[in-house]
Amino acid sequence: MGPEPPVRTGGEGVYDERSLTLSLNLDDKKAVVAEIGAQLATAQAVVVAEYRGVTVANMTALRKKARESGVYLRVLKNTLARRALAGTPFEGLASQLTGPLAYGISADPVAVAKVLNDFAKANDKFVIKAGAMAYHVMSPNDVTALASLPSRDELLAMLMGTMQAPIAKFVQTLNEVPGKFVRTLAALRDAREKQAA
């Protein structure tokens, strides 16, 4: 994911990382575009949100949650983001890039939507602007709907449960056959003993 850039704050502890990309030289800007491009190459979804007015402490908490969920979160200049998006399946998102934006990128579309949507619910100054999946730009409502879906891990658990049920029933049936056979033999033996007596 790369090293975390140092955090700069604007007035009154307000998060302002965009100023970091304003002072980059050309080689550094190319490196940032290449880093974002590498993330986009493996991504299934991108979500962008305006972070104007969000405190440093809240933004740090968001970064931690994103890292735990496998979401690449970065704040950068929109012109660099447009260059990174060019030629990718997320290119349609370029028209939505206005204002100070945080970019969430992930191979799990539900994870990125969930992390940013949950943070937006708790922080009214953090506003989801748009999202994108391959060749499809999503509205903020679409991102919220995506966040309400079960995560990949939850879906895999449900699938495994569904696949396991028939197997368990089959094993139970196989175990019952010898049991029924033994009970039938015992009943026949008891019936013969009664007839003999």
BAKEGU-367581 format. One record per residue: x negated, y, z negated of N, C-alpha, C, O, CB in turn; residue in three letters. Coordinates in steps of 0.02 Angstrom, whole numbers, plus 50000, padded with zeros to 5 digits. Glycine has a CB too. Example, Ala and Ser with C-alpha at 12.3 -4.5 7.8 and 13.67 -1.06 7.14 Angstrom:
BEGIN
493404971649610493854977549610493404983549610492884983449577494354977649548ALA493584988849646493164994749643493555000249606493305005749598492964997049714SER
end
This chain:
BEGIN
499584994150000500005000050000499565006250000499815011650017500475000049940MET498945005849982498505011549983498495015049916498955014249876498695016450037GLY497975019049905497935022549841498465027949836498655030949886497245025549832PRO498695029049776499185034249764498845041049767498315041949735499545033249694GLU499115045849804498815052549804498935055849737499415054149702499095056849862PRO498515060649719498625064049655499275067949657499485070349710498035068749639PRO499595068449600500235071849596500125079249583499755081249538500675068849539VAL500445083249624500425090549613501125092749594501625089949616500165094349677ARG501155097749553501805100249533501885107449554501405111249556501905099449458THR502495109049571502665115949584502825119249517502585116949465503275116549634GLY503215124349518503395127749456503825123349412504225119449437503765134249471GLY503745123849347504145120549297504155112949304504675109849293504845123149299GLU503595109849322503545102649325503935099449381504105093549376503765099849261GLY504085103149433504465100549490503975097249538503445099949552504875106149525VAL504165091549563503735087449606503625090849673504105093049705504025080549616TYR502995091349696502845094349761502235090849791501675093249782502715101849754ASP502345085349826501785081649857501675083849929501145082449956501915074249854GLU502155087149960502075089250029501475093650039501165093450091502705092850053ARG501305097649988500735102049994500095098150004499595100850029500685106549933SER500085091749984499495087549994499355086350067498775086250088499565080849958LEU499875085450107499775084050178499665090350219499465089850276500355080150205THR499795096150190499695102350227498965103950235498765107050284500045108150191LEU498545101850188497845103550190497405097950218496795098250212497615105250121SER497695092850249497305087350277496975089450342497255093350381497755081250289LEU496365086950353496055088150418496325083250468496725078850450495275087650412ASN496125083850531496415079750584496305072350573496765068350584496115081850651LEU495715070350551495575063250539496015060450483496265054850488494845062150521ASP496115064450430496545062250375497265061550398497615056850378496495067150317ASP497485066150440498175065750466498265059550509498785056250506498345072050506LYS497755057950550497795051950591497815045750547498165040950563497185051550639LYS497445045850492497445040150445498135039350413498365033650404496905041050391ALA498445044850395499115044650364499615041750415500025037450397499345051650340VAL499595044250477500045041750529499935034250541500405030550550499945045750595VAL499305032150541499145025050551499405020850492499665015350502498385024050559ALA499335023350431499575019850371500335018950374500595013550362499375023550307GLU500685024350391501415024050396501615019350454502085015550448501725031150406ILE501255019750509501385015350566501305008050548501695003850570500925017150623GLY500805006550508500694999550485501274997250442501484991450447500034998950447ALA501525001650399502104999850357502724998750400503114994150388502235005350304GLN502815003050450503405002550494503384996150536503904993550555503445008750539LEU502784993750552502714987750593503024981550560503264977150595501984986450609ALA503014981350494503294975550458503964977150426504264972850393502804973150405THR504204983250435504814985350400505444983050436505464982150496504824992950395ALA505964982050395506634980650420507094986750412507604987250446506934974550384GLN506904991250367507314997150354506895002950328506375001950296507874995550305ALA507135008950343506835015150319507405019450292507925020150324506425018950375VAL507305022250233507805026850204507445033250186506905033150156508165023650141VAL507745038950204507445045450187507915049250141508525049050149507295049550251VAL507625052650093508015056450044507665062950027507055063250023508135052249980ALA508055068150018507785074649998507675074549923508115072649884508265080450018GLU507085076649903506895076449832506815083349801506545083949746506245072649823TYR507055088549834506975095449810507255096149739507845094849727507325100349858ARG506825098449692507045099549624506955093649577507095094249517507745101649624GLY506735087849602506645081949559506005082849519505485084949546506615075449602VAL506025081349455505445082349412504905077049425505045071749453505645082149338THR504295078649405503735074049414503875067449377503735062049403503085077249389VAL504135067949316504275061949276504775057449312504675051349314504535063849207ALA505295060349340505795056349376505505053249439505655047549456506405060749393ASN505105057149475504805054549537504315048849521504265044049559504445060249575MET503955049449466503495044149445503885037849428503675032349445503075046449384THR504455038649394504875032849378505135029549442505165023449446505475035049333ALA505315033549492505545030949556504985027049590505105021649617505795036649602LEU504385029749590503815026349620503695019549587503565014549621503175030649615ARG503755019249521503645013049484504175007949504504015002149517503655014349408LYS504795010049505505345005549524505265003049596505384997249610506035009049515LYS505055007549640504955005749710504405000549716504474995549752504795011949753ALA503855001649681503294996949683503504990049659503324984949688502714999549641ARG503894989849603504134983549576504594979849625504624973749625504514984749510GLU504954983549666505434980649713505124979249782505474976949827506034985149721SER504484980749790504164979549854504334984749906504314983349966504344972749880GLY504504990749884504674996249929504085001049933503825003249882505324999949905VAL503875002749994503355007750005503685014550002504125015950043502975006550073TYR503485018749956503795025349948503255030549958502715030249928504125026149877LEU503395035450001502895040450016503245047050032503775047150063502455038350075ARG502935052450010503165059150028502635062050074502045062050058503275063749964VAL502845064450133502365067250179502705072350224503315072950225502035061850221LEU502295075850260502535081050305502945077750361502755072550387501955085150335LYS503515080750378503975077750427503655077050496503815072250532504595082050433ASN503205081550516502885080850581502455074550584502425071250636502455087050597THR502125072950529501735066750527502195060650529502035055650561501295066450464LEU502755061050496503245055550497503525054650567503605048950589503825056950447ALA503665060150602503915059550671503415055950716503595051850757504085066550700ARG502775057650707502255054350747502215046950731502125042850776501565057650735ARG502285045250668502255038150648502865034350674502815028550692502205037550572ALA503445037650676504065034450699504085033550775504445029150800504665038450677LEU503715037650812503725037350885503525030450910503005027750889503255042750915ALA503935027650954503785021250984503965015250940503795009550957503065020951000GLY504305016350884504515010850840505275009950845505605014250874504305012250766THR505545004650819506275003750819506645008950777507255009350780506444996750795PRO506275012850737506575017850694506525024850723506645029750687506245017650625PHE506355025450786506235031850818506845036450815506765042550813506035030750891GLU507445033650815508055037750813508125041750749508505046550746508645033350821GLY507755039850698507785043350633507445050150636507575054450593507445039050580LEU507025051350686506645057550691507085063750691506875068950665506225057450754ALA507675063350718508115069250720508405071050652508665076550643508685068050769SER508355066550604508625067650537508115070550488508275071950431508895061150509GLN507495071650511506955073550466506905081050458506545084450495506295070750491LEU507275083750410507225090750393507205091550317507555087950281507825094750423THR506805096150294506745097350222506225092850191505935088650224507415096350188GLY506115093850126505625089550091505915082650079506395081750042505425092850023PRO505615077650112505895070950111505425065750081504815066050089506085068850180LEU505715060950046505365055050023505575049350070506155048650087505535053349947ALA505085045450091505205039950139505135033350103504615031850074504705040450198TYR505665029350105505645022550077505635017650135506075017850178506255021250030GLY505135013250135505045008450190504985001550160504605000550112504415010250235ILE505344996650188505314989850159505494984550210505864985750258505774989350099SER505214978550199505404972750240506074969950218506384966150254504854967350235ALA506304971950158506964969850133507424975950136507374980450094506914967050059ASP507884976250184508304982150192508724983650131508844989550115508754981250252PRO508964978550097509384979650038508974982649981509224986949945509714973150016VAL508354980449974507934982949919507814990349924507884994049875507264979249917ALA507624992749983507484999849992508125003949981508095009249950507185001250062VAL508685001650007509315005249998509515005349925509735010449899509875002050041ALA509434999649891509624999149821509205003749776509475007349734509564991949797LYS508545003549785508095007649744508255015049751508345018549701507365006249762VAL508295017449813508415024549823509135026549806509245032049780508265026449896LEU509615022249820510305023849804510415024149728510755028649703510775018649835ASN510135019349692510205019349619509875025549589510145028549542509885012949588ASP509295027549616508965033549591509385039749606509425044249565508265034149622PHE509685039949666510105045649684510715046249639510935051749624510325045049757ALA510995040549618511575040749572511385043849506511775047449476511855033649561LYS510775042349482510555044849417510265051849420510225055249369510025040149388ALA510075054249479509755060849487510115064649542510015063149601509005060149503ASN510525069449523510925073049572510515077249621510765079049674511425077449537ASP509885078849605509475082849650509135078449703508855081149751508935086549611LYS509175072049696508885067349744509465065149790509915061649768508545061049709PHE509445067249853510005066249899509785062049959509315063849994510295073049923VAL510105056449969509955052250027510215055750089510795057650094510265045050020ILE509765056550138509935060150200510125055350256510595056650294509355064450221LYS509755049850263509885045150318509475038850306509085038350259509705048350387ALA509585034050350509205027950348509195024950418509535027450463509505022850297GLY508795019850426508765016650492508575009350484508165007550442508265020250538ALA508895005250524508684998350534508494998150608508625002950644509254992950514MET508204992850631507964992550700508474995150750509014992250758507764985450718ALA508305000550784508705003650836509395005950814509845006550855508774998850893TYR509485007150749510125009350723510005014450667509705012750616510545003350698HIS510245020550676510195025650625510815025150580511375024350604510135032850657VAL510695025650515511245024850466511385031550432510925035450420511065019450414MET512015032750418512225038550380512105037250306511975031550287512975040350394SER512145042350263512085041050190512605036050165512445032150120512165047650152PRO513205036050193513715031150173513515024050193513645019250156514395032950205ASN513195023350252512955016750273512415014150226512395008250210512685017150345ASP511975018650203511445016750157511755014450091511525009550061510945022650145VAL512265017950067512615016050006512945009250014512915005049968513145021349987THR513255007950071513565001450084513034995950085513144990550059513945001550151ALA512464997350116511914992450118511654990950048511484985250032511334995150162LEU511634996050006511394995149937511864990749896511644987649847511325001949902ALA512494990349916512974986349877512944978849895513244974749861513684988949890SER512584977149948512514970149967512044966549919511634969749887512254969550040LEU512114959949913511644956149871510944956449902510864956749963511874948849864PRO510444956249859509754956449884509574949849917509944945049913509264957949826SER509004949849949508764943749984508694937949934508904932349949508084945150019ARG508414939349875508334934049825509004931349801509084925349792507934936749766ASP509494935849791510154933749770510484929449825510814924449810510594939849754GLU510404931449888510684927549943510364920649948510704915749960510604931350009LEU509704920449938509364913949940509604909449883509694903449892508604914849935LEU509704912349824509954908449767510654905749782510794899949766509964912849702ALA511084909849811511754907549829511714901949881512074897049877512184913349856MET511274902749930511194897649982510954891149952511214885749969510714900050036LEU510474891449908510214885449876510754882049834510804875949834509604887149833MET511144885949799511704883149760512204879649804512454874249788512044888649720GLY512354882749861512824879849908512544873349938512914868549947512994884849963THR511904873449954511604867449983511524861849931511544855949948510914869150013MET511424863749869511304858849817511944855149796511914849349776510994862249756GLN512514858449799513144855449777513304848849813513454843949779513704860349786ALA513294848649880513444842249913512944836649895513134830849888513464843249989PRO512314838549889511804833549871511934830749802511894824749791511104836649875ILE512104835149755512254832949687512864828349686512864823349651512364839049640ALA513364830049725513974825949729513804819049759514064813949737514524829449770LYS513384818949811513174812749842512794808349793512924802249789512734814249904PHE512344811249755511964807349705512434804649652512374798949630511404811749673VAL512914808849631513404806649581513804800749608513924795849572513874812449561GLN514004801049671514384795549702513964789249706514214783849692514614797549773THR513334789849725512894784049728512814780849659512774774749653512204786049755LEU512784784949608512724782349540513364778849517513334774249476512544787949491ASN513934781049542514574778149522514684771249553515014767049522515134782749541GLU514414769949613514524763549647514274757649604514664753049593514184763549715VAL513644757649581513444751949538513844751649473513984746149449512694752449522PRO514014757349446514414757349385515094754149395515314750149354514504764549359GLY515424755849451516074752749468515994745249478516414741249456516374756049531LYS515454743449512515334736249525515254732449459515544727049451514714735349570PHE514864735149413514754731949348515414731549310515564726349279514224735749307VAL515814736949311516454736949275516934731749306517304728449270516774743949276ARG516924731149372517354726249406517144719149387517574714949372517304727149483THR516494717749387516254711149366516444709649294516654704049278515484710649374LEU516384714549251516564713649181517314712249174517514708049134516374719849139ALA517724715649213518454714549211518624707549236519054704149208518814719949254ALA518284705349290518394698549315518184693349263518534688449252518004697349380LEU517624694349231517384689749179517884689349122518054683949098516694691949152ARG518124695249100518624695449046519264691949066519574688449026518774702749025ASP519474692949129520094689749153520004682149154520464678549136520274692349224ALA519424679649175519304672349177519264669449106519504663849094518644670849215ARG518984673249061518934670948991519644670348961519784665748923518504675848948GLU520074675048977520774674748952521144668848982521534665548947521144681248968LYS521024667549046521354661849078521094655249049521484650549042521244661949153GLN520464654949032520164648849005520404647648933520434641948910519394649149008ALA520574652948899520764652148828521484650548818521704649748761520604658248791ALA
end
